[in-house]
């Protein structure tokens, strides 16, 4: 059986592999979107009259410089949206992430027994690990069993727990879940997750931009006016 430090090294390697794969996927998205935009820009309706494809996409005629400029623009857009989201998350800290997920803070003076038990477990884990007691958020609308840790540092870290975990887990099971989240706080996994969330936001923003452009072009195509046809006589003289 492997010891704790071996498991820790394995987890770090898996996290690094995840980051590399995510970066590769983001670059692949940039390449595909750039190619799609380049193909649309290369459309030549005059070639239709020549019984040829309206897209001249042979390797000899492919404009790599134009494609590179498009790719640079797409990448810049993703990075800009990623930076915006990252700064938004950084300014709000873990509390912003928890509230974005629909969580509410569990107050220290709560009279709910389950919430009181959760706070006690978090305080015990904080004392055992030697970190500041994080703010606890409860996701009331989540009936499944789940939890998360969010924040950019140990000082602004929060722990979110779903209502289902609070109801269906006994004290030992809930303590195990909370201890797992404390491991994310101690070893900086939260920062990696927030950075990946920023990149994902940039990719989603690119998709939303494409959707808006497609809807705008569809409205423009559907706004063709049909000329008014008069079928009757305009008048007759007496």
C-alpha positions in Angstrom: 0.0 0.0 0.0 1.4 3.3 -1.0 2.0 5.9 1.7 0.5 9.4 1.9 3.4 11.2 0.2 3.3 8.8 -2.7 -0.4 9.4 -3.2 0.4 13.2 -3.0 2.9 12.9 -5.8 0.5 11.0 -7.9 -2.2 13.6 -7.4 0.2 16.4 -8.4 1.2 14.6 -11.6 -2.5 14.0 -12.4 -3.2 17.7 -11.9 -0.3 18.7 -14.2 -1.6 16.2 -16.8 -5.1 17.7 -16.5 -3.7 21.2 -17.1 -1.7 20.2 -20.1 -4.7 18.4 -21.7 -6.9 21.3 -21.0 -4.4 23.7 -22.6 -4.1 21.4 -25.7 -7.9 21.3 -26.0 -8.1 25.1 -25.8 -5.5 25.4 -28.6 -7.4 22.9 -30.7 -10.5 25.0 -30.3 -8.6 28.1 -31.5 -7.4 26.2 -34.5 -10.8 24.9 -35.5 -12.6 28.2 -35.0 -9.9 30.0 -36.9 -10.2 27.6 -39.8 -14.0 27.9 -39.9 -13.7 31.7 -40.0 -11.0 31.5 -42.8 -13.3 29.2 -44.8 -16.2 31.6 -44.5 -13.9 34.5 -45.6 -12.7 32.6 -48.6 -16.2 32.2 -50.0 -16.2 33.4 -53.7 -19.7 33.4 -55.3 -18.3 34.0 -58.7 -16.9 30.5 -58.7 -20.4 29.2 -58.7 -20.9 30.3 -62.3 -17.7 28.3 -63.2 -19.2 25.1 -61.9 -16.6 25.0 -59.2 -16.6 25.0 -55.5 -17.1 28.5 -54.0 -14.3 27.8 -51.6 -10.7 27.8 -53.0 -9.0 25.8 -50.2 -6.2 24.0 -52.0 -2.9 24.0 -50.1 -1.3 26.2 -52.8 -3.8 29.0 -52.4 -4.2 28.7 -48.6 -3.2 32.1 -47.1 -1.4 31.1 -43.9 -0.6 34.6 -43.0 -4.4 35.5 -42.9 -5.1 32.3 -41.0 -2.5 33.2 -38.5 -4.0 36.7 -38.0 -7.4 35.2 -37.4 -6.0 32.6 -35.0 -4.2 35.4 -33.1 -7.5 37.4 -32.9 -9.4 34.4 -31.6 -6.7 33.6 -29.0 -6.6 37.2 -27.9 -10.4 37.2 -27.4 -10.2 34.0 -25.3 -7.3 35.4 -23.3 -9.2 38.7 -22.7 -12.3 37.0 -21.5 -10.2 34.6 -19.4 -8.4 37.5 -17.7 -11.7 39.3 -17.0 -13.1 36.2 -15.4 -9.9 35.5 -13.5 -9.9 39.0 -12.1 -13.5 38.8 -11.2 -12.9 35.6 -9.3 -9.8 37.0 -7.6 -11.6 40.1 -6.4 -14.5 38.1 -5.0 -12.5 35.2 -3.6 -13.9 32.0 -2.5 -17.1 33.7 -1.3 -17.9 34.8 -4.8 -17.6 31.3 -6.2 -19.8 29.9 -3.4 -22.5 32.5 -4.0 -22.3 32.0 -7.7 -23.1 28.3 -7.0 -26.1 29.3 -5.0 -24.6 28.9 -1.6 -25.4 30.9 1.6 -23.0 31.3 4.6 -23.7 29.2 7.6 -23.8 31.6 10.5 -22.0 30.7 13.7 -25.1 31.2 15.8 -27.3 28.9 13.8 -29.8 26.8 15.8 -30.0 24.1 13.1 -28.4 20.9 14.5 -27.1 19.7 11.2 -25.6 23.0 10.4 -24.1 23.2 13.9 -22.5 19.8 13.4 -21.0 20.9 10.1 -19.5 24.0 11.6 -18.0 21.9 14.4 -16.4 19.5 11.9 -14.9 22.4 9.9 -13.5 23.9 13.1 -11.9 20.6 14.1 -10.4 20.1 10.7 -9.0 23.6 10.7 -7.3 23.1 14.1 -5.9 19.7 13.0 -4.5 21.1 9.8 -3.3 24.4 11.2 -5.1 26.7 8.8 -7.6 29.6 9.3 -11.2 28.4 9.8 -12.8 28.8 6.4 -16.3 30.2 5.9 -18.8 27.5 5.3 -21.5 27.8 2.6 -24.5 25.6 2.3 -26.1 24.9 -1.1 -29.7 24.5 -0.1 -31.0 23.6 -3.5 -28.6 20.8 -4.1 -30.0 17.4 -3.0 -27.0 15.4 -4.1 -24.0 14.6 -1.9 -21.1 16.9 -2.9 -18.7 19.5 -1.5 -16.0 21.9 -2.8 -13.3 24.2 -1.6 -12.8 27.6 -3.4 -10.4 30.5 -3.0 -7.1 31.9 -4.1 -5.4 31.4 -0.7 -5.9 29.8 2.6 -7.0 33.1 4.0 -10.0 33.6 1.7 -10.8 29.9 1.2 -14.4 28.7 1.7 -15.9 25.3 1.9 -19.3 24.6 0.2 -21.4 21.6 1.2 -24.7 20.5 -0.4 -27.9 20.0 1.5 -27.8 16.4 0.5 -24.5 15.8 2.2 -25.8 17.4 5.3 -28.9 15.2 5.4 -27.6 11.8 4.2 -24.1 11.6 5.8 -23.4 10.8 9.4 -20.8 12.6 11.3 -17.8 10.4 10.4 -18.8 10.4 6.7 -19.2 14.2 6.7 -15.9 14.6 8.4 -14.2 12.6 5.7 -15.8 14.8 3.0 -14.7 18.0 4.8 -11.2 16.6 5.3 -10.9 15.9 1.6 -11.8 19.6 0.9 -9.2 20.7 3.4 -6.6 18.8 1.4 -7.4 21.0 -1.6 -6.9 24.1 0.5 -3.6 22.9 1.9 -2.0 21.9 -1.5 -3.2 24.7 -3.7 -5.6 22.8 -5.9 -8.1 25.6 -5.6 -5.9 28.0 -7.6 -5.5 25.5 -10.4 -9.3 25.0 -10.6 -10.0 28.7 -10.7 -7.5 29.3 -13.5 -9.1 26.5 -15.5 -12.4 28.0 -14.8 -11.2 31.3 -16.3 -10.0 29.6 -19.5 -13.2 27.7 -19.8 -15.1 31.0 -19.5 -13.0 32.4 -22.4 -14.0 29.4 -24.6 -17.6 29.7 -23.6 -17.6 33.4 -24.4 -16.3 32.6 -27.9 -19.2 30.2 -28.4 -21.7 32.8 -27.2 -20.2 35.3 -29.6 -20.6 32.9 -32.5 -24.2 32.2 -31.4 -25.0 35.9 -31.4 -23.5 36.4 -34.9 -25.4 33.5 -36.3 -28.7 34.8 -34.9 -27.9 38.2 -36.3 -27.2 36.8 -39.7 -30.4 34.7 -39.6 -32.5 37.8 -38.7 -30.8 39.7 -41.6 -31.7 36.9 -44.0 -35.2 36.7 -42.8 -35.7 40.5 -43.1 -36.0 40.4 -46.9 -38.9 42.6 -47.9 -41.5 41.3 -50.3 -42.6 44.0 -52.7 -46.3 45.0 -52.5 -48.2 43.8 -55.5 -51.3 45.7 -56.6 -53.7 43.5 -58.4 -56.7 45.7 -58.9 -57.4 48.9 -60.9 -56.5 52.1 -59.1 -59.7 53.8 -60.3 -62.1 54.2 -63.1 -63.2 57.4 -64.7 -66.9 58.2 -64.9 
